[in-house]
Amino acid sequence: MAARKGIEERPSWRPRSKLTSEIQLHICGSLFTLDKVLFASKSSKITKLLQKNSKDDLSALLPDIPADQESMELVGRFCHGFEIALSTQNVVRVACLAHYLGMTDSHCKNNLLSRALSFFEHDVIASWNNSIKAVKSAENVFSHAHQLGLIDYCVDSIISKAIENPCLLGEPFKSNLSDDDDDEDDVYRPNARRKLFDLDWKSEDLTNVSLRLYAPIIHAMSQRPVPHEYLAANLCRYASTWLFEKIEDDDETPSHEMKSRREIVETISALLPHQTGLVPCTFLSEMLKLAIGLDASAECKDGLEMRIGKQLDRATVNDLLLPSRGYAKAEKYDTECVRRILKNFYCNYEGPDPSPLNMVSELIDEFLAEISADIDLKTSTFLEIADMSIASSTGTQRTSDGIYRALDIYLEKHRHLTETEREKVCRILDCNKLSGEACEHAARNERLPVRVVVQVLFVVQLKLREAREVGGGGEEVKAEMERMGSKVMELEKKCGVMKRELEMERSSGGVVVNKNKKGKVGVWREMKRKLGCITNTNSVHDCNCHVKKKKVHPR
């Protein structure tokens, strides 16, 4: 039994009567003793209980009493004629307890319930801050407060004030399509998550309210003329408070905490307005990562994927780097999710402005380059993403330099591929769309299959011919074309020879014997000698291709 507390511990404010008996109530581990006659004079419920039961301890008869130590002490003081201090933080709980005990004016004039409701009406719902404080204080008596109508009054008050001044919800995000786009990008990066929600907040913050109280308020606001950009900003702020600032290791997070966070992710995702551009892609991506990690509902994850897809042209490559959740050794990133996001983009693209298509095409090139360094990335997956990138650039004037960069990274990280497998991977490369710098690098790139190098050389020669045709030349051009044709045929023959030599190399330990010379010569050195491509430049990153070089995450 807990030590006697509350009213019994404060004899100075209530002299114990020797003429009347007392009743006892156990509340929150404390024992409260009240004068039976005075308590019954204020409470119709206690009066009825005493008529049927003469026991002094009524605790067992009041199992669902909505009381805590503070509210019960205030009731005791009121019953014994002392002044009580109602406040924004306790008035809802006092009103619920007074209602439960039947402390109404019909039982006794100027009773506690009417006093609490009067204070609530004049001092609580008239203020944004007090309304939020009152809602927060109702957490432990939610059902009673809702039944009494106090929750609805607070919600209506909060909504009406948000309609009058939406800034109470927080400033909306600026569009990242504005002229200062570069500056905005820094705000939306995942490693600047705290900066994303660093707002100057002077009013009581609605996002400090628990989810079961917060969700109905935001839902009700969405049905009223509250600007959706402010609702979106407040939802993002709520996620920052309850999700992003409390990220823990999933292996160490208790199951009940995981369940709570999953419920928050699902609820916020459902409450987000559907207009595009109200929240940055970085926020949506972070939410999707949480949804995947917390095993949220399929509806939640599908909804986030669709929202990202609708504004994919505003995303960064980091927004698409969604970790794979496979337990077995698998690819590092969830490429299937990216495919669905890309599909959502094309399904919702209406045109006619081609710039979103170009931006998404560049984004997929960057994404492909990022995932190419994953040693576990399957060839089939690489080709699927590459095909999507190629399809996204169809009808545009973009070069294939981005594809070439990703291809070179993939071949560098997957040196175990056979010649046939490398040729299969290289089928995605359109040599005719390579820039001059990319062609120059590819012609010297020993990671490429021999046949691809020959194709690149052919394209280089073809471009030279076209340049000469523009400048005139007549018979000279014709002779050059004939010489070019002969050289290409010769290179194709050499390609076949080198392919056989490569097969011999694998069976003989990495070198082939040159029949015309003594000693052993590396296959690619021999090939470069034949094609006149001896160089020290081996990496695509030394090539000044017409594609932005994005920093690949360290592996």
Phi, psi and omega per residue, in radians:
M1 nan 2.278 3.140
A2 -1.194 2.747 3.097
A3 -1.077 2.573 -3.122
R4 -1.217 2.246 -3.061
K5 -2.275 -2.924 2.980
G6 1.133 -2.251 -3.020
I7 -1.085 -0.702 -3.094
E8 -1.125 -0.466 -3.119
E9 -1.494 0.023 -3.108
R10 -2.151 1.136 -3.127
P11 -1.134 -0.340 -3.088
S12 -1.136 -0.522 -3.108
W13 -1.688 -0.206 3.096
R14 -2.442 1.715 3.065
P15 -1.091 2.289 -3.102
R16 -1.284 2.260 -3.122
S17 -1.462 2.423 3.084
K18 -1.663 -0.115 -3.074
L19 -1.617 -0.431 -3.116
T20 -2.090 2.710 3.119
S21 -1.466 2.998 -3.095
E22 -2.160 2.776 3.037
I23 -2.092 2.716 -3.081
Q24 -2.117 2.543 3.076
L25 -2.392 2.276 3.049
H26 -1.647 1.988 -3.101
I27 -2.186 2.084 3.059
C28 0.898 0.759 3.087
G29 1.431 0.041 3.140
S30 -2.072 2.622 -3.139
L31 -1.775 2.151 3.118
F32 -1.919 2.318 3.129
T33 -2.042 2.181 -3.099
L34 -2.265 2.655 3.083
D35 -1.153 2.191 -3.022
K36 -1.094 -0.778 -3.086
V37 -1.201 -0.807 -3.123
L38 -1.133 -0.708 -3.141
F39 -1.128 -0.770 -3.131
A40 -1.175 -0.519 -3.137
S41 -1.190 -0.396 3.138
K42 -1.758 -0.406 -3.027
S43 -2.070 2.068 3.104
S44 -1.220 -0.549 -3.139
K45 -1.176 -0.746 3.120
I46 -1.152 -0.666 3.112
T47 -1.022 -0.805 -3.136
K48 -1.153 -0.686 3.142
L49 -1.148 -0.699 -3.123
L50 -1.208 -0.494 3.108
Q51 -1.197 -0.501 -3.106
K52 -1.775 -0.265 -3.034
N53 -2.514 2.260 -3.098
S54 -1.734 0.084 -3.128
K55 -1.161 2.597 3.103
D56 -1.363 -0.573 -3.124
D57 -1.670 1.946 -3.102
L58 -1.750 0.161 -3.048
S59 -0.997 -0.742 -3.095
A60 -1.173 -0.385 -3.129
L61 -1.546 -0.099 3.138
L62 -2.220 1.052 -3.029
P63 -1.194 -0.486 -3.066
D64 -1.913 0.455 -3.113
I65 -1.113 2.199 -3.104
P66 -1.466 1.212 -3.029
A67 -2.254 2.640 2.939
D68 -2.229 3.132 -3.053
Q69 -1.075 -0.738 -3.085
E70 -1.163 -0.848 -3.099
S71 -1.161 -0.618 3.135
M72 -1.197 -0.643 3.103
E73 -1.174 -0.649 3.099
L74 -1.132 -0.679 3.083
V75 -1.091 -0.761 3.127
G76 -1.079 -0.772 3.127
R77 -1.080 -0.732 -3.120
F78 -1.121 -0.758 -3.119
C79 -1.104 -0.532 -3.114
H80 -1.666 0.213 2.983
G81 1.469 0.282 3.132
F82 -1.694 2.755 3.111
E83 -1.198 2.519 3.108
I84 -2.090 2.612 -3.111
A85 -1.870 1.652 3.069
L86 -1.378 2.536 3.138
S87 -2.506 2.973 3.106
T88 -1.034 -0.621 -3.071
Q89 -1.381 -0.345 -3.081
N90 -2.054 -0.176 -3.002
V91 -1.139 -0.636 3.139
V92 -1.147 -0.776 -3.134
R93 -1.163 -0.664 3.103
V94 -1.157 -0.732 3.138
A95 -1.106 -0.725 3.125
C96 -1.121 -0.733 3.132
L97 -1.177 -0.712 3.120
A98 -1.125 -0.680 3.107
H99 -1.154 -0.740 3.135
Y100 -1.084 -0.697 -3.105
L101 -1.451 -0.068 3.139
G102 1.241 0.653 -3.136
M103 -1.550 1.169 -3.059
T104 -1.853 2.926 3.135
D105 -1.225 -0.386 3.106
S106 -1.224 -0.394 3.099
H107 -1.631 -0.624 -3.129
C108 -2.734 2.302 -3.106
K109 -1.097 2.602 3.136
N110 0.891 0.785 -3.083
N111 -1.356 3.065 -2.995
L112 -1.164 -0.666 -3.081
L113 -1.092 -0.789 -3.133
S114 -1.137 -0.637 3.109
R115 -1.154 -0.735 -3.140
A116 -1.156 -0.741 -3.131
L117 -1.184 -0.609 3.102
S118 -1.138 -0.762 3.091
F119 -1.094 -0.728 -3.138
F120 -1.052 -0.755 -3.088
E121 -1.198 -0.715 -3.023
H122 -1.565 -0.512 -3.018
D123 -1.963 -0.237 -3.070
V124 -1.842 -1.120 -2.995
I125 -1.262 -0.144 3.080
A126 -1.389 -0.165 -3.046
S127 -2.215 2.408 3.057
W128 -1.070 -0.878 -3.104
N129 -1.071 -0.807 -3.100
N130 -1.187 -0.594 3.112
S131 -1.117 -0.730 3.134
I132 -1.199 -0.725 3.104
K133 -1.071 -0.700 -3.139
A134 -1.156 -0.718 3.105
V135 -1.079 -0.779 -3.140
K136 -1.079 -0.631 -3.113
S137 -1.274 -0.235 -3.079
A138 -1.548 0.111 -3.048
E139 -0.949 -0.807 -3.051
N140 -1.471 -0.138 3.128
V141 -2.222 0.603 -2.988
F142 -1.009 -0.867 -3.074
S143 -1.097 -0.710 3.121
H144 -1.189 -0.713 3.134
A145 -1.157 -0.632 3.113
H146 -1.204 -0.740 3.116
Q147 -1.095 -0.632 -3.138
L148 -1.355 -0.217 3.114
G149 1.573 0.060 -3.083
L150 -1.223 -0.644 3.123
I151 -1.099 -0.787 -3.135
D152 -1.096 -0.678 3.104
Y153 -1.088 -0.775 3.139
C154 -1.125 -0.749 -3.137
V155 -1.089 -0.810 3.123
D156 -1.056 -0.688 3.120
S157 -1.128 -0.792 -3.134
I158 -1.101 -0.746 -3.120
I159 -1.146 -0.796 -3.113
S160 -1.069 -0.649 3.132
K161 -1.309 -0.524 3.067
A162 -1.223 -0.573 3.077
I163 -1.161 -0.735 3.135
E164 -1.193 -0.668 -3.093
N165 -2.472 1.501 -3.105
P166 -1.050 -0.388 -3.122
C167 -1.094 -0.278 3.060
L168 -1.079 -0.391 3.133
L169 -1.499 -0.176 -3.080
G170 1.923 2.645 -3.125
E171 -1.228 2.389 3.110
P172 -1.230 2.826 3.101
F173 -1.276 2.516 3.040
K174 -1.313 2.581 3.104
S175 -1.141 2.306 3.102
N176 -1.472 0.350 3.026
L177 -1.857 0.132 -3.096
S178 -1.324 3.076 -3.087
D179 -1.128 -0.541 3.139
D180 -1.635 0.818 -3.065
D181 -1.029 -0.674 -3.093
D182 -1.107 -0.661 3.127
D183 -1.196 -0.661 -3.121
E184 -1.171 -0.591 -3.113
D185 -0.982 -0.651 -3.118
D186 -1.117 -0.529 -3.110
V187 -1.238 -0.489 -3.006
Y188 -1.706 0.137 -3.111
R189 -1.374 2.509 -3.088
P190 -1.009 -0.622 -3.103
N191 -1.326 0.022 3.068
A192 -2.073 0.648 -3.031
R193 -1.092 -0.671 3.133
R194 -1.131 -0.666 3.122
K195 -1.137 -0.549 -3.111
L196 -1.019 -0.609 -3.059
F197 -1.998 0.340 -3.097
D198 -1.457 1.437 -3.086
L199 -1.887 2.654 3.089
D200 -1.403 1.855 -2.999
W201 -2.069 1.986 -3.104
K202 -1.893 -0.487 3.134
S203 -1.430 2.905 3.079
E204 -1.035 2.316 -2.999
D205 -1.555 2.055 3.131
L206 -1.105 -0.454 -3.074
T207 -1.271 -0.083 3.072
N208 -1.487 -0.056 3.136
V209 -1.402 2.523 3.138
S210 -1.122 2.798 -3.002
L211 -1.059 -0.745 -3.063
R212 -1.192 -0.319 3.038
L213 -1.670 -0.600 -3.097
Y214 -1.237 -0.785 -3.048
A215 -1.016 -0.862 3.129
P216 -1.127 -0.517 3.107
I217 -1.158 -0.846 -3.134
I218 -1.153 -0.685 3.118
H219 -1.089 -0.746 3.117
A220 -1.137 -0.667 3.104
M221 -1.091 -0.642 -3.118
S222 -1.153 -0.359 3.105
Q223 -1.578 -0.073 -3.126
R224 -1.999 2.959 -3.087
P225 -1.322 0.923 3.010
V226 -1.661 2.177 -3.117
P227 -0.940 2.264 -3.043
H228 -1.164 -0.454 3.128
E229 -1.154 -0.519 3.100
Y230 -1.349 -0.629 3.055
L231 -1.078 -0.772 -3.141
A232 -1.068 -0.739 3.136
A233 -1.100 -0.691 -3.138
N234 -1.210 -0.650 3.092
L235 -1.123 -0.688 3.094
C236 -1.124 -0.694 3.127
R237 -1.152 -0.652 3.108
Y238 -1.104 -0.755 3.107
A239 -1.086 -0.670 3.119
S240 -1.089 -0.712 -3.082
T241 -1.265 -0.749 -2.977
W242 -1.759 -0.249 -3.090
L243 -2.101 -1.091 -2.990
F244 -1.198 -0.544 -3.133
E245 -1.478 -0.050 -3.111
K246 -2.160 0.466 -3.130
I247 -1.172 2.251 3.124
E248 -2.304 2.958 3.075
D249 -1.152 2.180 -3.093
D250 -1.013 -0.554 -3.105
D251 -1.230 -0.383 -3.086
E252 -1.866 -0.121 -3.114
T253 -1.360 2.236 3.113
P254 -1.038 2.651 -3.075
S255 -1.081 -0.653 -3.139
H256 -1.176 -0.579 3.093
E257 -1.215 -0.693 3.087
M258 -1.072 -0.747 3.138
K259 -1.115 -0.722 3.132
S260 -1.114 -0.776 -3.139
R261 -1.173 -0.652 3.097
R262 -1.090 -0.710 3.113
E263 -1.114 -0.673 3.119
I264 -1.134 -0.799 3.130
V265 -1.034 -0.814 -3.110
E266 -1.137 -0.697 -3.110
T267 -1.213 -0.807 3.140
I268 -1.099 -0.729 3.134
S269 -1.057 -0.675 3.139
A270 -1.264 -0.513 -3.084
L271 -1.494 -0.305 -3.114
L272 -1.045 2.332 3.065
P273 -1.043 2.677 -3.048
H274 -1.548 -0.161 3.111
Q275 -1.135 2.436 3.138
T276 -1.369 2.606 3.057
G277 1.539 -0.056 -3.126
L278 -1.323 -0.506 3.072
V279 -2.255 2.577 -3.114
P280 -1.234 2.694 3.119
C281 -1.055 -0.550 -3.139
T282 -1.056 -0.733 3.106
F283 -1.113 -0.809 3.140
L284 -1.077 -0.672 3.123
S285 -1.146 -0.740 3.109
E286 -1.107 -0.680 3.092
M287 -1.128 -0.715 3.137
L288 -1.140 -0.706 3.098
K289 -1.064 -0.730 3.096
L290 -1.145 -0.735 -3.138
A291 -1.061 -0.708 3.115
I292 -1.185 -0.805 -3.109
G293 -1.159 -0.557 -3.121
L294 -1.616 0.041 -3.135
D295 0.990 0.884 3.110
A296 -1.196 3.002 -3.092
S297 -1.127 2.703 3.114
A298 -1.068 -0.620 3.122
E299 -1.081 -0.706 3.124
C300 -1.128 -0.863 -3.107
K301 -1.152 -0.711 3.111
D302 -1.088 -0.698 -3.141
G303 -1.118 -0.723 3.119
L304 -1.185 -0.701 3.093
E305 -1.063 -0.711 -3.136
M306 -1.164 -0.709 3.131
R307 -1.112 -0.736 3.104
I308 -1.131 -0.740 -3.125
G309 -1.062 -0.637 -3.106
K310 -1.167 -0.425 3.132
Q311 -2.226 0.650 -3.096
L312 -1.096 -0.479 3.133
D313 -1.190 -0.172 3.115
R314 -1.824 0.084 -3.079
A315 -1.529 2.868 3.003
T316 -1.947 2.911 -3.111
V317 -1.098 -0.558 3.113
N318 -1.112 -0.494 3.125
D319 -1.175 -0.371 -3.106
L320 -1.719 -0.110 -3.120
L321 -1.444 1.319 -3.115
L322 -1.608 2.106 -3.070
P323 -1.155 2.467 3.066
S324 -1.290 2.512 -3.077
R325 -1.833 0.238 -3.120
G326 -1.161 2.471 3.122
Y327 -1.446 -0.598 3.075
A328 -1.351 2.957 3.119
K329 -1.094 2.038 -3.054
A330 -2.498 -3.135 3.118
E331 -1.110 2.605 -3.036
K332 -1.220 -0.618 -3.053
Y333 -2.036 2.649 -3.126
D334 -1.463 1.534 -3.098
T335 -1.304 -0.477 3.106
E336 -1.110 -0.680 3.109
C337 -1.111 -0.725 3.120
V338 -1.116 -0.656 3.104
R339 -1.083 -0.733 3.132
R340 -1.163 -0.687 3.111
I341 -1.088 -0.770 3.132
L342 -1.108 -0.680 3.102
K343 -1.089 -0.717 3.103
N344 -1.082 -0.651 3.120
F345 -1.077 -0.866 -3.091
Y346 -1.198 -0.574 3.120
C347 -1.188 -0.479 -3.099
N348 -1.796 -0.078 -3.141
Y349 -1.311 2.260 -3.087
E350 -1.998 -0.244 3.133
G351 1.177 -2.910 -0.002
P352 -1.518 -0.019 -3.108
D353 -1.114 2.100 -3.103
P354 -1.412 -0.181 -3.053
S355 -1.059 -0.691 3.075
P356 -1.050 -0.655 3.108
L357 -1.101 -0.763 3.140
N358 -1.123 -0.710 -3.126
M359 -1.155 -0.703 3.115
V360 -1.188 -0.666 3.104
S361 -1.062 -0.783 3.095
E362 -1.116 -0.674 3.140
L363 -1.085 -0.753 -3.136
I364 -1.172 -0.642 3.052
D365 -1.032 -0.785 3.137
E366 -1.139 -0.716 3.113
F367 -1.089 -0.750 3.134
L368 -1.079 -0.714 3.116
A369 -1.127 -0.643 -3.141
E370 -1.160 -0.810 -3.059
I371 -1.385 -0.249 -3.098
S372 -1.116 -0.443 -3.130
A373 -1.366 -0.109 3.114
D374 -1.271 2.006 -3.076
I375 -1.120 -0.399 -3.129
D376 -1.610 0.033 -3.133
L377 -1.198 2.150 -3.125
K378 -1.280 2.622 3.108
T379 -1.061 -0.702 -3.132
S380 -1.084 -0.687 3.117
T381 -1.173 -0.764 3.112
F382 -1.009 -0.781 -3.111
L383 -1.181 -0.636 3.136
E384 -1.123 -0.794 3.126
I385 -1.162 -0.686 3.115
A386 -1.100 -0.712 3.105
D387 -1.087 -0.655 3.095
M388 -1.131 -0.697 3.116
S389 -1.115 -0.752 3.136
I390 -1.120 -0.762 -3.136
A391 -1.107 -0.630 -3.108
S392 -1.223 -0.370 -3.130
S393 -1.750 0.090 3.124
T394 -1.081 2.311 3.136
G395 1.483 0.006 3.111
T396 -1.830 3.018 3.142
Q397 -1.701 0.263 -3.100
R398 -1.215 2.560 3.096
T399 -1.422 3.025 3.077
S400 -1.667 0.291 -3.079
D401 -1.093 -0.640 3.125
G402 -1.121 -0.748 3.086
I403 -1.091 -0.743 -3.119
Y404 -1.104 -0.723 3.128
R405 -1.071 -0.810 3.124
A406 -1.113 -0.696 3.139
L407 -1.081 -0.756 -3.134
D408 -1.123 -0.710 3.102
I409 -1.105 -0.746 -3.118
Y410 -1.099 -0.790 -3.141
L411 -1.155 -0.596 3.126
E412 -1.170 -0.679 -3.105
K413 -1.487 -0.212 -3.103
H414 -2.195 1.082 -3.081
R415 -1.256 -0.170 -3.140
H416 -1.349 -0.155 -3.114
L417 -1.129 2.459 3.074
T418 -1.323 2.964 3.112
E419 -1.023 -0.739 3.137
T420 -1.113 -0.734 3.135
E421 -1.161 -0.658 3.106
R422 -1.168 -0.663 3.089
E423 -1.128 -0.624 3.105
K424 -1.133 -0.736 3.124
V425 -1.140 -0.675 -3.048
C426 -1.335 -0.046 3.125
R427 -1.134 -0.338 -3.125
I428 -1.323 -0.252 -3.025
L429 -1.504 2.090 3.056
D430 -1.662 1.740 -3.071
C431 -1.081 -0.470 -3.122
N432 -1.190 -0.330 -3.114
K433 -1.781 0.118 3.097
L434 -1.346 2.498 3.060
S435 -1.246 2.952 3.138
G436 -1.061 -0.717 3.130
E437 -1.130 -0.720 3.135
A438 -1.147 -0.702 3.102
C439 -1.068 -0.763 -3.126
E440 -1.066 -0.726 3.126
H441 -1.215 -0.754 -3.100
A442 -1.076 -0.623 -3.133
A443 -1.126 -0.319 -3.125
R444 -1.971 0.148 -3.038
N445 -1.574 1.857 -3.073
E446 -1.304 -0.107 3.064
R447 -1.383 -0.347 -3.134
L448 -1.359 2.580 3.037
P449 -1.078 2.683 -3.099
V450 -1.020 -0.730 -3.095
R451 -1.086 -0.620 3.131
V452 -1.204 -0.682 3.090
V453 -1.057 -0.716 3.107
V454 -1.077 -0.729 3.132
Q455 -1.117 -0.692 3.118
V456 -1.113 -0.765 3.118
L457 -1.087 -0.661 3.099
F458 -1.081 -0.763 3.135
V459 -1.104 -0.713 3.116
V460 -1.062 -0.787 3.131
Q461 -1.131 -0.668 -3.139
L462 -1.133 -0.719 3.114
K463 -1.148 -0.633 3.076
L464 -1.113 -0.705 3.130
R465 -1.122 -0.768 3.139
E466 -1.097 -0.666 3.118
A467 -1.126 -0.650 3.135
R468 -1.255 -0.594 3.118
E469 -1.127 -0.678 3.124
V470 -1.108 -0.596 -3.141
G471 -1.532 0.045 -3.116
G472 1.514 -3.102 3.105
G473 2.585 -0.492 3.055
G474 0.998 -2.113 -3.097
E475 -1.048 -0.577 -3.138
E476 -1.102 -0.721 3.108
V477 -1.125 -0.741 3.140
K478 -1.051 -0.774 3.124
A479 -1.103 -0.680 3.125
E480 -1.120 -0.693 3.106
M481 -1.076 -0.722 3.129
E482 -1.150 -0.739 3.124
R483 -1.119 -0.665 3.132
M484 -1.127 -0.748 3.122
G485 -1.060 -0.735 3.126
S486 -1.117 -0.718 -3.114
K487 -1.161 -0.696 3.127
V488 -1.105 -0.741 3.112
M489 -1.068 -0.732 3.130
E490 -1.106 -0.717 3.133
L491 -1.143 -0.654 3.119
E492 -1.132 -0.671 3.078
K493 -1.112 -0.768 3.131
K494 -1.118 -0.572 3.110
C495 -1.061 -0.781 3.115
G496 -1.091 -0.718 3.120
V497 -1.100 -0.794 -3.105
M498 -1.170 -0.548 3.104
K499 -1.132 -0.730 3.096
R500 -1.161 -0.644 3.115
E501 -1.136 -0.647 3.105
L502 -1.109 -0.692 3.107
E503 -1.128 -0.673 3.092
M504 -1.159 -0.611 -3.118
E505 -1.059 -0.762 -3.103
R506 -1.137 -0.519 -3.131
S507 -1.558 -0.157 -3.096
S508 -2.057 0.213 3.020
G509 1.636 0.333 3.003
G510 1.780 -0.001 3.089
V511 -2.360 2.788 3.057
V512 -2.182 2.671 -3.128
V513 -1.585 2.187 3.064
N514 -1.447 2.029 -3.043
K515 -1.190 -0.374 -3.098
N516 -1.554 -0.213 -3.097
K517 -2.386 2.773 3.053
K518 -1.459 2.694 3.113
G519 1.632 -3.106 -3.090
K520 -2.031 2.421 -3.095
V521 -2.197 2.322 3.086
G522 -1.051 2.505 -3.074
V523 -1.048 -0.848 -3.080
W524 -1.224 -0.537 3.078
R525 -1.137 -0.674 3.096
E526 -1.134 -0.716 -3.132
M527 -1.146 -0.738 -3.140
K528 -1.151 -0.577 3.095
R529 -1.143 -0.712 -3.125
K530 -1.156 -0.639 -3.069
L531 -1.654 -0.053 -3.141
G532 1.228 0.637 -3.039
C533 -2.029 0.460 3.129
I534 -1.106 2.190 -3.108
T535 -2.786 2.840 3.064
N536 -1.706 -0.032 -3.108
T537 -1.521 1.996 -3.068
N538 -2.131 -0.262 -3.028
S539 -1.865 2.454 3.114
V540 -1.147 -0.366 -3.104
H541 -1.289 -0.203 3.051
D542 -1.547 -0.078 -3.093
C543 -1.600 2.291 -3.128
N544 -1.506 1.127 -3.097
C545 -1.259 2.803 3.115
H546 -1.448 1.027 3.062
V547 -2.597 2.428 -3.128
K548 -1.125 2.319 3.114
K549 -1.489 1.974 3.112
K550 -1.722 2.444 -3.129
K551 -1.215 2.161 3.103
V552 -1.442 2.384 -3.121
H553 -1.050 2.436 3.090
P554 -1.076 2.415 -3.098
R555 -1.724 nan nan
